[in-house]
Amino acid sequence: MNFDELMALAGRFGQQAERYLRRQPVAGQLFRRISEANLQAEDLSKLLETAEGLAREQAEP
């Protein structure tokens, strides 16, 4: 298992994610909406792919 999977199973976000949530309150809103919608694994995987794509775009020079 990788770090992200282990943290998820433990129900933890990690310090970096917690700091990010404090700096970006909209991230907390997004998480609450996801939780309220009771999204399934397939939908969550799509959101994760989108987030990873956005991160790659920001990393490009």
N, C-alpha and C positions, 0 to 999 in steps of 0.2 A: 504494500500500500504506500501511496505517497503521502506527503505531509498534509495536503489539503483533505484527503480522505480521512486520515486519522483525526484531524481537528474536527471535522464534521461529525464523525462518530462520537467524539467526546463532547459534542455540543458546544464547542469553543470556536471563537473567531480568530483569536491570536491578537497580540498587542498592536501590530501594524493595522489590521482591519478595524480594531476598536478605535484607534486614533483617527483613521479615515472617516469612520462613521460620525465621530464628534466634529470633524472639520467639514463634512459634507452631509448635513441633515437630510437632504433629499435621498441619500442612499438608504437611510433608515426608513423613509417613506416607501421607497421601492420594496424593501424587504417586507414591510407590513402589508403592502398590496399583494405581493406574491403569496404571503401566508394567508391572507383573507381569501384569496382566490383558490387556495388549496391546489395549486398547480401540481401536476404530476411530473414524474421524472423526465419524460420526453420533452415537455414544455420547458422545464428547467434546463435541460441540455441545450435547447435552442437559445435560451437567454444567455447561457454560459458561452456558447459559440459567438454570439453577438458581442458580448463583453470582451472576449479574447480578440476578436477582429478589431474592435475599437482600440484596444491596447496596442495591437500591432501597428495600426495606422498612426497612433501618436508617437510610437517609437521610431518610425521612419523619418529620415532627414528631409 
